[in-house]
Protein backbone atom coordinates (compact mmCIF):
# COMPACT_ATOMS: atom_id res chain seq x y z
CA UNK A 1 0.00 0.00 0.00
CA UNK A 2 1.24 3.46 -0.81
CA UNK A 3 0.47 6.74 0.89
CA UNK A 4 -2.62 8.37 -0.60
CA UNK A 5 -2.47 11.60 -2.55
CA UNK A 6 -5.00 14.40 -2.31
CA UNK A 7 -6.12 13.42 -5.80
CA UNK A 8 -6.79 9.84 -4.64
CA UNK A 9 -9.09 11.11 -1.94
CA UNK A 10 -10.82 13.76 -4.05
CA UNK A 11 -11.45 11.54 -7.07
CA UNK A 12 -12.78 8.82 -4.78
CA UNK A 13 -15.37 11.28 -3.45
CA UNK A 14 -16.64 11.92 -6.98
CA UNK A 15 -16.89 8.23 -7.91
CA UNK A 16 -20.50 7.39 -8.86
CA UNK A 17 -20.54 4.41 -6.47
CA UNK A 18 -19.55 6.68 -3.57
CA UNK A 19 -22.07 9.36 -4.53
CA UNK A 20 -24.86 6.76 -4.42
CA UNK A 21 -23.52 4.92 -1.37
CA UNK A 22 -21.03 6.96 0.75
CA UNK A 23 -19.97 3.87 2.74
CA UNK A 24 -18.29 2.64 -0.47
CA UNK A 25 -15.64 5.37 -0.12
CA UNK A 26 -13.11 3.19 1.68
CA UNK A 27 -13.45 0.43 -0.91
CA UNK A 28 -12.80 2.85 -3.80
CA UNK A 29 -9.94 4.53 -1.97
CA UNK A 30 -8.27 1.25 -1.02
CA UNK A 31 -8.64 0.12 -4.62
CA UNK A 32 -6.50 3.11 -5.61
CA UNK A 33 -3.72 2.86 -3.01
CA UNK A 34 -3.16 -0.89 -2.57
CA UNK A 35 -0.24 -1.65 -4.85
CA UNK A 36 -0.12 -5.40 -4.28
CA UNK A 37 -2.11 -7.89 -2.22
CA UNK A 38 -0.73 -11.39 -1.83
CA UNK A 39 -0.23 -12.78 -5.31
CA UNK A 40 -2.40 -10.08 -6.89
CA UNK A 41 -0.32 -7.42 -8.56
CA UNK A 42 -3.30 -5.22 -9.38
CA UNK A 43 -6.01 -4.28 -6.92
CA UNK A 44 -9.07 -2.24 -7.88
CA UNK A 45 -12.31 -1.36 -6.06
CA UNK A 46 -13.92 -4.62 -7.19
CA UNK A 47 -11.13 -6.64 -5.57
CA UNK A 48 -11.24 -4.50 -2.41
CA UNK A 49 -15.03 -4.87 -2.27
CA UNK A 50 -14.73 -8.64 -2.48
CA UNK A 51 -12.55 -8.94 0.62
CA UNK A 52 -13.82 -10.43 3.86
CA UNK A 53 -14.97 -7.73 6.29
CA UNK A 54 -12.16 -8.49 8.73
CA UNK A 55 -9.54 -8.13 5.97
CA UNK A 56 -11.08 -4.88 4.75
CA UNK A 57 -11.10 -3.55 8.33
CA UNK A 58 -7.40 -4.41 8.70
CA UNK A 59 -6.55 -2.57 5.48
CA UNK A 60 -8.66 0.42 6.52
CA UNK A 61 -6.74 0.63 9.81
CA UNK A 62 -3.44 0.30 7.97
CA UNK A 63 -4.49 3.07 5.54
CA UNK A 64 -5.32 5.33 8.47
CA UNK A 65 -2.09 4.45 10.24
CA UNK A 66 0.21 5.38 7.35
CA UNK A 67 -1.82 8.36 6.12
CA UNK A 68 -2.74 9.95 9.44
CA UNK A 69 0.03 8.82 11.79
CA UNK A 70 2.69 8.63 9.08
CA UNK A 71 4.04 5.31 10.37
CA UNK A 72 3.35 1.64 9.67
CA UNK A 73 4.23 0.77 13.30
CA UNK A 74 1.25 -0.29 15.40
CA UNK A 75 1.15 -1.15 19.09
CA UNK A 76 -0.62 -4.35 20.07
CA UNK A 77 -1.09 -6.68 23.03
CA UNK A 78 -0.63 -10.45 23.17
CA UNK A 79 -4.01 -11.98 24.04
CA UNK A 80 -2.33 -14.77 26.04
CA UNK A 81 0.24 -13.01 28.21
CA UNK A 82 -0.91 -9.38 27.75
CA UNK A 83 2.62 -8.31 26.77
CA UNK A 84 2.57 -5.04 24.78
CA UNK A 85 4.73 -4.83 21.66
CA UNK A 86 5.02 -2.99 18.33
CA UNK A 87 4.33 -4.54 14.94
CA UNK A 88 5.61 -3.21 11.61
CA UNK A 89 2.45 -3.54 9.52
CA UNK A 90 4.27 -2.34 6.41
CA UNK A 91 6.54 -5.36 6.22
CA UNK A 92 3.60 -7.73 6.49
CA UNK A 93 1.85 -6.06 3.58
CA UNK A 94 4.85 -5.79 1.34
CA UNK A 95 5.90 -2.25 2.22
Secondary structure, 3 states (H helix, E strand, C coil): CCCCCHHHHHHHHCCHHHHHCHHHHHHHHHHHHCCCECCECCCCHHHHHCCCHHHHHHHHHHHHHHHHHCCCEEEEECCCCCCEEEEEHHHHHCC
